[in-house]
Amino acid sequence: MTVLITGVGAVAEEPRPDAGDVPWFDPAAHLGRRGWKYLTPATRYLLAAGNEALGRRHDDPPLAGAASERFGVVTGTQYAIDRVHRRMNATLTTEGVHGISPAEVPGFSMNTPGSQLAITTGARAFSVTLTNPVTAGLEAVQFAVTALRTGRADVVVAAAADQASEDHGGSGEYDAAAAVVLSARGRAPGTAGAGRPLAAVTGALSRFLAPGPAGGPDPAALAASAARIAALPRTTGAVGPRAARAVRLVVVAPPAATPLALAVRDAVTTALADTRSMVRDAAVHPARHCAVSGLLELIALARPDGGGPALLVSVSESGHLTAIRIDDAVGPEFT
């Protein structure tokens, strides 16, 4: 079964040395004038990205009926509620429970951003939140692909949202949210996300790289993971120039995991060569936006004009990695 990316959306803070005190994100511009006052910042970001990906306004009516029952949301995050927890803890220890507004209490849950997106859009198949550092954004895509291929849903929004922890806010990590709409080809007519295909997600996996005696990844585990990544399936039936196109390889990791990311990049490049696949680019990019970084890279790689095959890998400092393979979604088989 072919899984297609049919919509993308993102909001992300970037370095702005001359911005002064002007907020980078205006909730009213994305969500209207009402209904978001007590939502956490990460929830606001996620609603903005999700609505953009689906091509809807925040005040549009949610899906209903059969389409709603076949529509799911899965969200990855790392720090989405870190600041909420800190603020509530400080309030409880100084003012007591009476200092906390009842309207803010739901923001305590890590599930709140994804649940709000599901409620707003009418997703009733499922609403799932994944919370692994760095890799959670791409793990949301992997979860969505599995749900689509097993018939659990026809359309899934795979999303990620983060508001950088106060402990990390000064180290180049910024607030963001991103979302991609994934649909099973031929199973989503007339529902949200049934737009023009941007790319095909042909494979996904997650692995753990056990440490070796020298402190780096175990060589055997690294080679095995690289081989699995290189073997992720490509678009079936590709012939001629499309089949021979070189693969773009992007590895996303936090600064502390750069040595591991470089090792993964080199191992996957070698494994691709063993399968007679050429690598056009092999880059390591910083995970500036925490768990959202992987999805932001995926959006950049998914292009409707046929950007060519790509392998995207997110790597955490602890050794977890998630890999996504995408291919062109052009030609008669995708129309």
ZAPA-772992 format. One line per 2 residues: their letters; for each residue z, x, y of C-alpha. Coordinates in Angstrom, 2 decimals. Layout:
a = Z/X/Y ~ ... $
This chain:
mt = 0.00/0.00/0.00 ~ -0.92/1.27/3.46 $
vl = 1.80/1.16/6.13 ~ 0.45/1.10/9.66 $
it = 1.99/1.96/13.01 ~ 0.85/-0.87/15.26 $
gv = 3.07/-0.47/18.31 ~ 5.20/2.17/20.04 $
ga = 7.70/2.20/22.88 ~ 10.07/4.73/24.41 $
va = 12.36/5.39/27.34 ~ 13.78/8.88/27.73 $
ee = 15.61/10.90/30.34 ~ 14.12/14.30/31.10 $
pr = 15.36/17.16/33.31 ~ 15.10/16.05/36.94 $
pd = 16.49/18.78/39.21 ~ 15.70/16.85/42.41 $
ag = 16.78/13.38/41.29 ~ 20.17/13.43/42.98 $
dv = 22.30/10.39/42.12 ~ 19.34/8.10/41.35 $
pw = 19.74/6.65/37.83 ~ 16.90/7.53/35.48 $
fd = 16.94/4.08/33.83 ~ 16.84/0.76/35.67 $
pa = 17.94/-2.06/33.32 ~ 16.60/-4.79/35.60 $
ah = 13.08/-3.36/35.44 ~ 13.11/-3.60/31.65 $
lg = 15.49/-6.46/30.89 ~ 15.47/-8.71/33.94 $
rr = 18.36/-9.53/36.22 ~ 20.74/-11.15/33.75 $
gw = 22.21/-10.77/30.30 ~ 22.74/-7.01/30.04 $
ky = 25.83/-6.33/32.15 ~ 28.19/-5.84/29.19 $
lt = 25.69/-4.10/26.91 ~ 26.21/-0.39/26.34 $
pa = 23.65/2.01/27.86 ~ 22.25/2.90/24.43 $
tr = 21.76/-0.80/23.69 ~ 19.87/-1.26/26.95 $
yl = 17.64/1.71/26.12 ~ 16.93/0.34/22.65 $
la = 16.06/-3.13/23.92 ~ 13.64/-1.62/26.43 $
ag = 11.90/0.56/23.82 ~ 11.81/-2.19/21.20 $
ne = 10.33/-4.77/23.56 ~ 7.70/-2.29/24.70 $
al = 6.72/-1.48/21.12 ~ 6.37/-5.16/20.28 $
gr = 4.44/-5.94/23.45 ~ 6.95/-8.57/24.55 $
rh = 9.22/-9.28/27.50 ~ 12.96/-9.32/27.06 $
dd = 13.13/-13.00/28.01 ~ 10.37/-14.07/25.61 $
pp = 11.56/-16.44/22.87 ~ 12.42/-14.71/19.57 $
la = 10.34/-15.18/16.47 ~ 11.21/-18.19/14.34 $
ga = 10.34/-19.64/10.97 ~ 8.59/-17.67/8.23 $
as = 7.58/-14.84/10.56 ~ 11.22/-14.28/11.51 $
er = 12.30/-14.18/7.86 ~ 9.75/-11.41/7.17 $
fg = 10.63/-9.28/10.20 ~ 13.28/-6.54/10.07 $
vv = 14.92/-3.93/12.29 ~ 16.31/-0.53/11.28 $
tg = 17.94/1.75/13.84 ~ 18.95/5.40/13.71 $
tq = 21.55/6.91/16.03 ~ 23.87/9.86/16.42 $
ya = 25.95/9.38/19.59 ~ 25.14/5.82/20.68 $
id = 28.74/4.69/21.06 ~ 30.55/8.02/21.51 $
rv = 31.27/7.42/25.19 ~ 32.36/3.83/24.50 $
hr = 34.90/5.07/21.98 ~ 36.21/7.72/24.36 $
rm = 36.56/5.26/27.23 ~ 38.32/2.68/25.06 $
na = 40.64/5.32/23.63 ~ 41.55/6.53/27.11 $
tl = 42.18/2.96/28.25 ~ 44.33/2.10/25.24 $
tt = 46.50/5.19/25.68 ~ 47.02/4.66/29.42 $
eg = 46.76/0.94/30.18 ~ 47.06/-0.64/26.77 $
vh = 44.89/-3.30/25.19 ~ 44.99/-5.46/28.32 $
gi = 42.85/-2.89/30.10 ~ 39.86/-3.59/27.86 $
sp = 37.56/-6.46/28.72 ~ 36.86/-8.79/25.76 $
ae = 33.19/-8.77/26.78 ~ 33.01/-5.02/26.12 $
vp = 34.69/-5.04/22.71 ~ 31.48/-5.65/20.67 $
gf = 30.14/-2.36/22.04 ~ 32.72/-0.58/19.86 $
sm = 30.53/-1.05/16.77 ~ 27.77/1.40/15.87 $
nt = 25.73/-1.59/14.70 ~ 25.66/-3.20/18.13 $
pg = 22.41/-1.68/19.54 ~ 20.33/-2.53/16.47 $
sq = 21.95/-5.94/16.10 ~ 21.15/-6.82/19.71 $
la = 17.51/-5.83/19.16 ~ 17.36/-7.98/16.03 $
it = 18.87/-10.97/17.83 ~ 16.59/-10.63/20.84 $
tg = 13.40/-10.33/18.80 ~ 14.31/-12.78/16.05 $
ar = 14.37/-10.31/13.16 ~ 16.05/-12.06/10.23 $
af = 14.88/-10.05/7.22 ~ 17.50/-7.37/7.88 $
sv = 19.20/-5.31/10.57 ~ 20.31/-1.88/9.36 $
tl = 21.84/1.07/11.25 ~ 21.67/4.68/10.02 $
tn = 23.99/7.26/11.57 ~ 23.05/10.75/10.38 $
pv = 22.83/13.52/13.00 ~ 19.31/14.45/14.18 $
ta = 17.47/12.97/11.19 ~ 18.49/9.31/11.64 $
gl = 15.44/8.40/13.74 ~ 12.94/9.48/11.09 $
ea = 15.21/8.11/8.35 ~ 14.74/4.71/10.01 $
vq = 11.00/5.10/9.49 ~ 11.53/6.08/5.86 $
fa = 13.76/3.03/5.32 ~ 11.16/0.79/6.94 $
vt = 8.34/2.17/4.77 ~ 10.40/1.50/1.64 $
al = 11.17/-2.05/2.78 ~ 7.50/-2.76/3.44 $
rt = 6.28/-1.28/0.16 ~ 8.85/-3.19/-1.87 $
gr = 8.00/-6.49/-0.20 ~ 11.31/-6.87/1.64 $
ad = 9.49/-7.48/4.94 ~ 6.00/-7.65/6.42 $
vv = 6.85/-6.10/9.81 ~ 9.68/-3.70/10.64 $
va = 10.73/-2.10/13.91 ~ 11.99/1.41/13.16 $
aa = 13.96/2.56/16.17 ~ 16.49/5.08/17.44 $
ad = 18.81/5.17/20.43 ~ 21.29/7.71/21.74 $
qa = 23.45/8.39/24.75 ~ 24.37/12.05/24.63 $
se = 28.01/12.81/23.89 ~ 30.07/14.11/26.80 $
dh = 30.61/17.24/24.71 ~ 26.84/17.82/24.61 $
gg = 25.67/16.40/27.92 ~ 25.40/19.81/29.55 $
sg = 23.45/21.53/26.79 ~ 20.00/20.03/27.33 $
ey = 20.42/16.80/25.37 ~ 19.38/13.63/27.15 $
da = 19.63/9.86/26.71 ~ 16.73/8.03/25.08 $
aa = 15.45/5.30/22.80 ~ 12.21/4.96/20.90 $
av = 10.68/2.39/18.57 ~ 7.64/2.08/16.33 $
vl = 6.34/-1.12/14.80 ~ 5.37/-0.71/11.16 $
sa = 3.46/-3.31/9.21 ~ 2.06/-3.70/5.73 $
rg = -1.72/-3.92/6.01 ~ -2.94/-7.44/5.37 $
ra = 0.54/-8.99/5.32 ~ 1.33/-9.51/9.00 $
pg = -1.29/-11.78/10.62 ~ -0.06/-13.56/13.71 $
ta = 3.37/-11.91/13.73 ~ 4.98/-9.39/16.02 $
ga = 3.44/-5.98/15.77 ~ 0.07/-7.07/14.40 $
gr = -1.80/-5.03/17.00 ~ -4.41/-2.33/16.68 $
pl = -3.39/0.38/14.19 ~ -2.44/3.68/15.80 $
aa = -1.81/5.67/12.60 ~ -1.04/5.24/8.92 $
vt = 2.30/6.39/7.49 ~ 1.34/7.65/4.06 $
ga = 4.52/9.33/2.88 ~ 8.19/9.94/3.67 $
ls = 11.13/11.70/2.06 ~ 14.64/13.03/2.75 $
rf = 16.16/16.15/1.25 ~ 19.23/18.36/1.55 $
la = 18.91/22.13/1.74 ~ 21.92/23.68/0.03 $
pg = 23.09/26.94/1.60 ~ 22.40/30.18/-0.22 $
pa = 24.75/33.12/-0.70 ~ 23.36/34.89/2.38 $
gg = 24.20/31.96/4.64 ~ 20.68/30.59/5.05 $
pd = 19.12/27.87/2.90 ~ 18.99/28.50/-0.82 $
pa = 15.49/29.96/-1.43 ~ 14.83/27.79/-4.48 $
al = 15.95/24.63/-2.67 ~ 13.83/25.53/0.35 $
aa = 10.74/26.17/-1.77 ~ 11.22/22.93/-3.71 $
sa = 11.65/20.88/-0.54 ~ 8.62/22.51/1.07 $
ar = 6.52/21.74/-1.99 ~ 7.61/18.09/-1.91 $
ia = 6.77/17.85/1.78 ~ 3.36/19.46/1.29 $
al = 2.65/17.01/-1.52 ~ 3.32/13.88/0.53 $
pr = 0.34/11.60/-0.06 ~ -2.54/11.43/2.37 $
tt = -4.87/8.53/3.14 ~ -6.63/7.66/-0.09 $
ga = -10.41/7.67/-0.22 ~ -10.82/10.13/2.65 $
vg = -14.02/12.11/2.27 ~ -16.05/14.57/4.25 $
pr = -14.70/15.85/7.59 ~ -11.66/13.59/7.57 $
aa = -10.46/14.91/4.21 ~ -10.85/18.52/5.32 $
ra = -9.07/18.23/8.67 ~ -6.21/20.62/9.26 $
vr = -2.65/19.32/9.28 ~ -0.47/19.45/12.36 $
lv = 3.09/20.48/11.48 ~ 6.03/19.79/13.80 $
vv = 9.65/20.58/12.96 ~ 12.36/19.10/15.20 $
ap = 15.85/20.62/15.23 ~ 18.81/21.19/17.56 $
pa = 19.14/24.70/19.04 ~ 21.88/25.66/16.57 $
at = 19.52/24.92/13.67 ~ 16.55/26.90/15.02 $
pl = 16.71/29.60/12.29 ~ 16.72/26.88/9.63 $
al = 13.86/25.05/11.35 ~ 11.78/28.24/11.43 $
av = 12.45/28.78/7.74 ~ 11.34/25.21/6.98 $
rd = 8.22/25.62/9.09 ~ 7.21/28.81/7.30 $
av = 7.98/27.42/3.85 ~ 6.00/24.22/4.43 $
tt = 3.09/26.22/5.86 ~ 3.06/28.34/2.69 $
al = 3.31/25.26/0.47 ~ 0.41/23.61/2.29 $
ad = -1.68/26.74/1.76 ~ -0.89/26.51/-1.95 $
tr = -2.41/23.00/-1.94 ~ -5.45/24.35/-0.06 $
sm = -4.49/22.47/3.09 ~ -5.03/24.17/6.43 $
vr = -2.43/24.05/9.21 ~ -3.80/23.53/12.70 $
da = -0.46/23.96/14.49 ~ 3.01/24.83/13.21 $
av = 5.57/24.23/15.95 ~ 9.35/23.99/16.22 $
hp = 10.54/21.63/18.97 ~ 14.10/21.18/20.26 $
ar = 15.93/17.95/19.48 ~ 16.80/17.28/23.12 $
hc = 17.30/13.55/22.56 ~ 19.56/13.73/19.50 $
av = 18.43/11.35/16.74 ~ 15.68/9.93/18.95 $
sg = 13.75/13.22/19.12 ~ 11.99/12.72/15.79 $
ll = 10.69/9.30/16.80 ~ 9.52/10.60/20.17 $
el = 7.52/13.27/18.34 ~ 6.12/10.66/15.96 $
ia = 4.92/8.57/18.89 ~ 3.23/11.64/20.36 $
la = 1.45/12.33/17.06 ~ 0.35/8.74/16.42 $
rp = -2.87/8.28/18.40 ~ -5.44/5.51/18.14 $
dg = -8.31/7.94/18.75 ~ -7.74/9.75/15.46 $
gg = -5.42/12.67/16.13 ~ -5.73/13.79/12.53 $
pa = -3.16/14.21/9.75 ~ 0.31/15.41/10.65 $
ll = 3.59/16.31/9.01 ~ 6.74/15.73/11.05 $
vs = 10.07/17.10/9.86 ~ 13.50/16.66/11.44 $
vs = 16.22/19.13/10.43 ~ 19.96/18.99/11.13 $
es = 22.31/21.93/11.39 ~ 24.00/20.88/8.14 $
gh = 20.74/21.16/6.18 ~ 19.54/17.58/5.96 $
lt = 15.86/17.03/6.59 ~ 13.54/14.04/6.74 $
ai = 9.76/14.35/6.62 ~ 7.07/11.82/7.57 $
ri = 3.34/12.16/6.83 ~ 0.89/10.29/9.05 $
dd = -2.89/10.07/8.91 ~ -5.63/8.55/11.00 $
av = -5.90/4.77/10.99 ~ -9.57/4.63/11.88 $
gp = -12.53/3.39/9.93 ~ -13.40/0.15/8.13 $
ef = -10.43/0.33/5.73 ~ -8.03/-0.22/8.67 $
t = -9.85/-3.02/10.48 $
